[in-house]
Amino acid sequence: MKSDSLNSPVNRREFLESTGRCAAALGLAGAVLAPGCRPEEEPAAPARRPVVDTHMHVWANDPVRYPFPHPYIPDFKYADIPAEGTTEMLIEDMDRNGVTHSILVQVIYHGWDNSYVADSLKAHPDRVRAHGLIDPTDPKVADRLEYWVKEHGFSGMRFSPIYYLDGAKGGDGWLNHPDTDKLWTKAAQLGAVFNFYISTRQLPKLEEMVSRHPEVKVCVDHLSQIDLTVEDPTPEFKKLLALSSYPNVWVKVSELTSVSGANYPFREAFSWVRRVYEEFGADQLLWGTGYPGASRAAYERPTLAKELALVREKMTFFSPEDVEKILGLNAARVWNLSA
C-alpha cells in the first residue's frame, strides 16, 4: 500500500481508514481493489459490493442419482414438484441480475440427503455456500452436523420447528430440550450457522437457546412466518422483536409473498419490515428470495430483478448504506465470504 508520497508521513487515522478499505475490497471473492490500494500508475476502480441471496432452494432433476425422500410425505415423487429448480438455473439467474453469491438451503423434497447441495457447492465454491437439513430428533444430530460441515464444507444447517408445531410429528420439545445443547455446542466448535424456519409462537423456545449459546450465529427465516393478515399481528410480532437484543441473531427480509397476503411489492408489509429494521438495525437484516430462475413463476414468486428492486427502490426507509448491508455486506460477515 502507498501513500501519496513514499516520503510523506501517514497519520494513524489515515492508515487505519486506508487499511480498512483495502481489507474490505480484498476480502470478497471477485472484488477489485479499493482506492488507495493500487500502485499509483494504475487507475483505481470502485470496490465490488457483494449481493448475496441468503435463502435459495435448489433441487435435482435426476431422481435416480438424487432421490426425493421427503421426510414428512412418504409417497412424495419428483413429478409432484411444479417446476425444475437446478443449480445451473440459479447461476444463470444470478449472472443476469448481478448477484455475487447465494446461500443454498436444502429443500425439504430431498429430506436429510444433502447430496445435491453438496455437489452444487463443489461445482460452484466461489458462488455458493451450503446449508443442509438434518433430523432434529436424531439422537446423533450433533454428529450429523459435524459430518456435513467437516466432510462436505457446509456452512451450517436449517431447522424447521414449524413442521412440529402443536404436537405434530412428536412436537417441538426438541427445540429447547437440554439434550439439544450438544448440537449447539458442536455448532459453536465448528463455527456453523443455524437458520430457522419457525413460527412466532415458537420463538420463546428459540430465544432460550440463543441466550444459552451466544456464540452461535442464528438466522430467522421469512420474518418468522408472521401472519400479517390477522387483525392485530402485534402480540406475535413482539416475540420476534424480543430477539433484537441478541447480536448473534439476524432476520431474513424474505418471503413477503407468504406472510403479507398481498401482491408485489407487498406494501402492506412495509410498516412491519420497518419495525424490524428499527429494532434490529440494518446490520442484523438479510435479504433472500427462495427459488431459482423460471421456477419463481411456478411458485408465484417475484422475479429476481423485482426482489432486488424491493429493497433498492420500494422500501424507501432504507438508506443507500442500509441497502448495501442488507443485500450483501451483512451476509458476507455471517458466512465469512471473505474466506
N, C-alpha and C positions, 0 to 999 in steps of 0.2 A: 504494500500500500504506500502511496506517496502523498505528501502534502503539496501545496502549490510550488514550493521550492524545497529542494533537498536540504538547503541550509537554514531554512526558517524554522523557528521553534513551533511546536504544536502543543497548545494547552490541553489540559486533561479533558475538559468538556468536548473540545473539537475531536479529540482522539476517540472518546467513547461513542460520540454520535456517529463518526465515520465507521468505527468498528461495527457498531450495531447495524448500519446499513449494509455493510458487506456480508455480515453473518446472515442477515435475513435473505439476501439475494443468493448467496452461495448455498444456503441450506435446502432450498426446494429443488427437487429434480426438474431439470429443464429450465431453470431460472437463468437470466442473464445477470451480469454483474451490475451492481448499483453504482450511481455516480460516485466518483472518488475512489473506486476500487480498480479502475483500469489504468494502464500506463497512459501518460498524458497525450501521446500521439494518437491514441485510439478514441473515437467518439463514444461518449457514454450513452447507453440506452436505458430506458426505464426498466426497473426490475419487473419481471413477470409475476403477477399475483396468482396464487393458486385459486382455482374454482373447484370445489370438492362436493360431489353429491354423496352425502353421508348415509344414504339409505337406498341401495339398489339391489333388487331381486333379479337374479338370472336363473334360468333352468335349461337343462339339456334338451335337445330334440332327438335323442338316441336312447330309448327306454331299455335297450338291451345292455349297452355299456353303462348307462347311468339310470338305474331303476327309480321308481317313484313310490317308495314305501311310506306313504303318508301315515304318520303315527296315530292320527285320530279318525281316519276314514279307511277301513280295511280293504274295501273294494275299489279304491281310487285307481284311475287309469290315466295314462298320458293323454288319451283322447278327451278327457274331461277338462283339460286346460284350454281356455278360449283362444290362445294365440301363442306363437313362438316368442321366446324371450332369451335368446342366446347372448353370450358374452360378445360375440362378433357384432351383433346388432348394437349392443351397448357402446362399444368402442367407436363405431361409425357415428352414433348419435352424439357422443362426447366430442368427437373431432369436428362435427358440423357446428357445434354450439360453443366451442372454446372451453369445455370442461376438462380440467387437467387430470383429476383423479376421481375415482368412485370407491366407496366402501361397499363391497359385496356383502349382502346379508342373506344367508342361506334361506331359500324359500321353503315353506312348510311342505311343499309337494315332495321334495327329496328326503324329508324326515331327518333322521340322525345321520344319514350318509352324506357327508360333506365333500364327496369326491369331486363333483363337478366344480364347486367353488375352489377347491384345492388346485385342480388342473388349470382353472382360469387364472389363478394367482401365479402359477408357474409360467403361464403363457404371456402374462402382462404384468410382471412385477413392478414396472415403473409407472403403471397407471392405476392399479387397484390394490386395495387391502382386503382382508377377508375376515368375516365373522361367520362362525358356524352355528349349528344347533346341536345341543346335547340334551339328553333326557334329564331334567332336573330332579326326578325321583330316583334315578340310578344311584345306588349306594357308592359307586365308584365314579361319580360325576367329576370330582376333582382330578382323577386320573385321566378322564376323557379330555378335560380341558388341557392338561399338560401334553397329552399326545398330539392334539391338533396344533397347539402352539409350537411345540418343540420339533415335531416331525414334519409339519407342513407349513410352518411360518405364519399361522393365523395370528391376527391381532387381538382377537377376543371372541366372545360368544354372545348370542342373543337368547334371552329367555322370555317366555310368553305366559306369564301368570294369568293373562286374560282368558286363556282357554280353560283354566282351572277355577274360574270364578263360581261362587255359590255352590261349592261342593262338587263341581264337575270333575270327572276323571280322578277322583280321590281328594279333590280340594287343593287349595293353595297354601296349606300349612308349611310346606317345604320352603316357602319364600323366606321366612324369618326363623326357621327352626334352628336350634343350636347346632345341629349336625351340618347345616349349610355354611357355618363359619369356616369349615375346612375348605370349601370351594372358594370362598372369598380370600382366605389366607393364601391359597395357591395362586389366585389371580394377582395378588399383591406381589408375590415372589416372581411371577412371570412378567409382570407389567401388562397384564391383559386388561382390555376394556370390555365392560359389560354394557349391552343395551337391552332395554326392557320394553316389551310390548305389553302394556299394563293398564288396567282400569284405574281411574282415580280412586275408587273405593279401596284399592289395594295399596295405594301409595304409603299409608302409615306403616305398613309392614316393611316396605322397601326402605323407608326412612330409618327404621331401626337398624337395618344392615349397613346403610350408608354411614350412620353415626358410629357404628362399631368398626367400620373399615374405611376410614377417611383417605387411605392411600390408593383405593381402587377407583378408577375413572368410571363413571356411570352416565349413560345417555338414556334419556326418557324419550321413547318414540312418540311421534304424532301428537304432541301436546297431551299425552297420556289418554288419548281417545276420549277427551272430554266431550260430552254431548251438548253442543251449543244450541240445540233445537228445543230444549226444555224451557219452561217459563223462566226459571232462575238458576243458571248453572253455578252461581257464586259459591254455595256451600262445598260442592265438589271441587271447584276450581281452586279454592283456598288450600286444598291438600297438595296440589301441585306447587303453588306459590310457597308453601312451607319448606320446600326443598331448596329455595333460593339462598338459604343461609349456609349451604354446604358448597365449598369451592370445587369439590370433585364431581359435581353434577352439572350436566349440560342438557338442554331441552331442544329437541328437533322441531323446527317450524316446518312441518311436513304433513301430507295427507289432509289438507284442509277440505278436500273433496268429501272425506268420510266423516269429518267432525262438524262441518258448518251447516250441512243440509242445504247448501246453496250452490249456484253455478259460479264458475270463474268470473271475476277474480276473488270471489268469496268475501266481499266487503263486510258481510255480517259478522265475520270472524275477526276483523281488524282490531276492534277495541279490546278483544281478549288477547290477541297476539301482543298488542301494545302493553297490556298489563304484565304479561310475562316478561317482555323486554324491560319494562321499568323495574320489576322486582329482581330479575336475574342479572340484568345488564347485558350489553351487546357481547361481552366476552364469553358468555355462557350459552349462547344460542348457536344452533347449527341448522344448515339447510339440507333438505333431502327430498327426493321425489318418489321413486318406487319401482318403476318398470322401464325397460329399455325400448327405444325406437318405436316401431309401429304397434307394439303391444300396448302402449299407453292408451291408444284409442279403444282397443278391445276391453280395457278395464275402465273406460270412461274417465281417463285422467288427462290433464292438460299436456300439451307438447312440452318438450324440454325448454324451448325458447320462451314459452309462456310462463313456465315455472321460474325461470331466471328473471323475467320481467316482473313477476310478482314481488320479488324482493328489491330489485333495482329501481322499479318505476312506480308500482302500485302502492306499496307500503311506504308512503312519503314521510312517516315519522322516523324512519331510519336515516341517519346521516350517511354521507358517502363513506366515511371511515367505518361506520357500523356495517354497511353493506359488504365491504371487503372482509371484515371479520366473519360475518355470518356465512358468506358464500365460500370461504376458504381458509382464512388465516387461523380461525379457531380450530378447524378440523386438522390443519397441518400440525397444530400443537397437540391435539388429543391423540392422533395416530402417528406422531413422530414421522411425518412425511419428509422431514429433512434427512432422515437416515438413509 
